[in-house]
Amino acid sequence: MEAPQKRSIVIAGHATSLSLEPVFWQTLREMAAEKQQSLPEMIAEIDATERPASLSSALRVAALKWARGSA
């Protein structure tokens, strides 16, 4: 498995760093393209939802659900 990649993204006007494995970054880009959104827009939507864990964890779960066709 490849090591996580850290990226800086501006969400709702503030910069944040996210660390995810490359496969998750790729899946999130595909999700955003399907929704006709930019990656930061889609991440902001996920960030705005109530979640029990970190944003990185929420993004991994969203990517997995989408890949399984249940998102």
N, C-alpha and C positions, 0 to 999 in steps of 0.2 A: 504494500500500500504506500502511496506517495505521502510525503509529509504535508501538513496543512500549509496553505499559503495565506499570508496576511495581506489584506487590502484595506485601503481607506475609502470610505463612501460617505457622501453627504446625505443625511436623512433628515427631512423636515428642517432644513437649515442648519443642522449641526453635523460636524464631522465625527465619524466613529470608525474604529478599526474592527474588522472581522477576520477571524482565522478559520478557514474551512479547507478541506481536502479538495484537490482539483476536480474530482468527479462531481462534487456538490456545486462548485462554481459553474461547471459546464451545465449541469441540470438546471440550475437557477436561471442561467442565460436562456436556455431553451424554454423554460416556463414563461419568462418575461416576453420572449418573442411570440409565443403562442397567444399571450394576453395583449400583445401589441403595446407593451409598456417598456420603459427603460428598466434596467436592473435596479437602480436606486428607487424608482417609483414602486416597484413590486416589493422590494425589501421594506420600504416604509409602510406598506399595507400590512405586511406580516408583523412588523414592529408595533403597529397600532393595536393589534389584537391582544387580548389578555392571554398570558402564557405563564406556565409554572416554572419555566427555566430561562436560561440565557437566550439572547437573540440568535446566537450561533446554533444552539440546539433547536430552536424553533425553525430555523431555516433548513436544517438537516431533515427534520420531520416533514416539513412542507415538501421538500424535494422528493423524499421517499414516497409520500402519499401520491404526489403527482406522477411519479414513475410507475407506481402500481395502478394508476388510473382511478384513484379514490379521492382526488382533490377537487 
